[in-house]
Amino acid sequence: MITRIEQKVYDSNGQSFGLNLTRATLDACCKYPWTREFAVNDTGADRSVKFGVYEDDVPIFNWIREGAPDRLKCFEAQIMDFSDDVAYSVHDFEDAIVEGFIQLEELNVQANEDAIVTEIERWNGNRIPRHELVAAMNRLQANQFWLDSWQGEPIQAGQLKNLTSNVIGSFVSRTTEATFASNPGSSFARYAADVVVPPEVEAEIAIFKGLVSYFLMSARDRQTYYEWQRALLIELSNELLATNGEYLDPFSRIAWANAKDDVQKHRVIVDQIAVFTDAAALKLHNGLIGSKRRTF
């Protein structure tokens, strides 16, 4: 996105350098600074394989990482990764409550709590011991802003916002304190230090992620919806390939014209779909496939 698709700077041959950001800025965006060759399994329940560099990204990636330790995130990227974890875990939890997916009353039943903790263990790949997860659940439920139920009343909405702010502040302050304590006198730049997330914070973040997984992502009645989304995107990508670039945006059409093989053409389609909003993807899918669309 930022080294090619967001066009701002071009060389004399018409090659886009995206926003022309510095090495340090680009490196801070590399959550998985390695190619598919060095892909690692995620610790989550899906055991998905993670990598951040396609083969045609290697030249710019090598420039970004010149002089950097192999497959090691810089300090700024570690901050980005932690911030991402905090934001998504807490706000997904908040959204799931507001939308009625998480039933807070069920958390007060011991039998349900056991099942929920078991799901959270599975979700994080048994990386965090069960007793630490139970303790983290207890700490969160002891928070002064924790809700025991949700009816969508304004006073509850305010309390939920306070809970969100409180736990995010707690995650950040405890991690900041631990990071400074573990890196005394450090310059905190690039590879001079590491972000240190206390085990208690990791466990509490895992609780939020696991609650969303238990009530929403792993729910059987949601699987049909996820399968529909997956099938729709596959249909859309296949149709864009079959129409030989006709329905791509101007930038992607140029990339398609310059593609030398099927691998590069597939990359163009991936990049095109990546910039769509949900609404744009649905609109294009319905326009291209229309009556040919199968019933999901």
N, C-alpha and C positions, 0 to 999 in steps of 0.2 A: 504493500500500500504506500509506504512513505519513501521507498527508494525508486519506485517506477510509476505506480498508478496515479498518485497525486502529482500531476505534472506541474513543474515550476521551472526546472533547469534542464536544458538539453545541450549535448555536445555538438560539434560541427557535423557529425554524421547523423544527427537526428535522434540519438539515443537519449531516453529520459533518465535523469538522475533524481527524479522525484522532488522532494522538498529540499534536497541538497543539505541535509543535516550533517552535523559533525560525527566523528567516530564515537565519541563518548555518548552522545544522545542516542545514536542508533544502537550502540551496545546495550544501553539501558533498556531497550525494547526487546532484547533477545531473551525470552523466557526459557527457550530450549536451544542453547547455542551449539548445535551439532546437526549433522546431516542424518538421513535415514540410516546410513551405515552404523551409526552409533546410537540409534534410538533405544530408549529404555522404557520398561514397563512402568506405567503409572501405579501409584499405591491404591488407587480407587478400586471399587468393585468391578468396574468394567475392564480393568487391566489393559487399558488402551495404550498403544505405543506412541510415544511422544517424540517429535523432532521438529525443529524450527527452520530448517533450510532445505529447499528443493535444490536439485542439481544445477538448475540455471540461475540460482541465487548465489552459487559458490564464489564467483569473482567479487561481488560486492561484500559478501560475508567475509572473505579473506581480507579485504581492505579494512573492514570494520574491526576485525579481530587481530590485526597485525601487532605482534608482540604480546598478545594476551595468552594466559595459560589455557591449554586445551580443555574444552568442555566445562569451563568454570564460569558461572555467572559473575558479572561485576557487582560491586556493592549497590549501585543504583538499580540494576536489574533485580537484585534481591529485594530491595525496597518495593519495587513495582510488583513483584510476585506476592509479597506479603500483603500489600495494599489490596491487590486483586482478591486474595483469599478473604480478607476481612470484609471488603465491600460486598462481595457476592454472597458469602455465607450469611451475613446479617440481613441484608436487604432481600435476599430470596426468602429467608425465614419470615420477615415482615410481610412481604407480598403474599406468601402462602397463607398467613393468618387472615389478612384482609380479604383475600379471595375465598376464604372458607375451606381451604384444603387441610390445614392443620387444626385439629380439634384439641385445644388446650386442656379440656376436661379429662381427656384420656391419659394425659401425662401424670395425673394425680392417682392413677390406679397402678398398684405395684406390679401386677401381672403385665400390664401394658408397658410399663417402664422397662421391665426385663426384655420384652420383645424388641422394644425400640433400641435399647443398648446393643442387643445382638445384631440388629440391622446396621447400627452405626459401626460396630466392629467390622462387619463384612464390608461396609462401604469404604473404610479406610485401610482395608487389607490387613486387619489385625496388627497394625503398626503401633497402636496405642493400647496398653493393657486395659482390660475391662474395668478394674478398680479405679483407674484414673478417669475413665469416661463417666463412671457413676459419680465420682467426686465432682467432676466438672458439671454434670447435670444438676447436682445438688447446689453447687455454688450459683449457677445461673438462676435456679428457681428461688434462691434466697435473695436475689437482687430486689431492691425496693420497688422497682418498676415492673417486675414480672407480673403477667396477667394469668389468672386462673381460668378465665373463660373469655369469649369474644362474641359480642352481639352487634358490633359495629357502632356503638354509641360514641358520640363526640369525645366524652371524657376518656373512654377506652382508647380512642385513636390518639389522643394526646399522650396517654400513658405509654402506648406502644412506641411513639416517637421518642419519648424520653428514654425508654429501654434501649432503643437503637443507638441513640447518642451516647448513653452511658457505657454500653458494652464496647462500642467502637473506641471511645476514649480510653477505656480500661485496657483493651488490647494494645493500642498504640503506646500508651504511657509505660506499661510493663515491658513491652518489647524494646522501647527506646532506652529504658533504664538498664535492661540486661545487655543491650548492645554496647552502650557506653562503658559498662562495668567490665565487659569482656575484651574491649579494645582500648585500653588506656593509652592516651597520647597519640592515637591514630589520626591520620589525616582524613579518614572516611571518604576516600576517593578511589574509584575503579576497583583495584585489587588489593588495597591496603587494609581492608577490614571486611568483616562479615556481619550480616544481620543475625542477631541471636533471638530466636523466638522461644520464650520459656515454655516448658512442657505443659504447664497449666493453661497457657493461652492456646497452644496447639490443640489441647483436648477440648477446650470450650468452642473453638472454631469447628472442630470435628462434630461436636454436638449439634450446632446449627446446621451444618451440611447434612448430617445424618437425619435430622428431623425432617428436613425437606425431602430427602430421599425416601424415608419411611412413609410419609403421608402423601407424597406427590409423585416423585420420579419412579418409584418402584410399585406404585399402585397399579393394580391390574387394569382398572378402568381408564388409565392414562396411556397404557401401552398402545392401544389402537390409534390414539392421536399421534403418538411419536412415529408409529409405523406409517401413518398417512403422510406426515411431514417428510419422512425419509423417501417414501415412494414418489412424492410430488417432485422433490429436488432431483431425484434420479431421472424421472421423466423429462423434466425441464432441461437438464444437462444433455440428455440423449437427443432431444429435439434441437437444441442449439448446435450440437455437433452435426446432426443430419442436414441442417439447413445451410451448412457451409459458411457460417459467419454472417448470414444475412441480417439477423436480428440482434447483433451485438451493438454496443454503444461505439461511438467514433474511435475512442482510444483502443478498445478491444478489437475493432475491425482492422486497425493498423497492425496490432500485434498478431492477429490471425493471418494477415497477408504475409507477414515476415516469418511465420512459423515454418520450420523446415521439416518437421516430422510429426507423427501422431502424438508423441509425448508433449511437444510444445503446444500443439493444438488443444490437448486436454488441459494444459496449464492455463491457456487463455480462457477456457470455459470456467474453470475453477475460480480464476480471478474475477471474471464477470459476475458470476453468481455471488461471490463474496461481498460485492459492493451493493447488492440489492437489499432493500428493506423487505420485511415479510410481505407487505402489501404489494410492492413492486414485483416480487417473485410470483405471487399469486396471480396478479394481473397479466403478466407475460405468459405464465403457464396456461391460463384460461384462453388467452388470445391465440396462442400457437396451437394448442391441442384441442380446445373447445369440445366438440361432440365426440372426439376420439378418446377423451379422457375416460378412463375406467372408473367404476364406482369403488371407493375405498370402504 
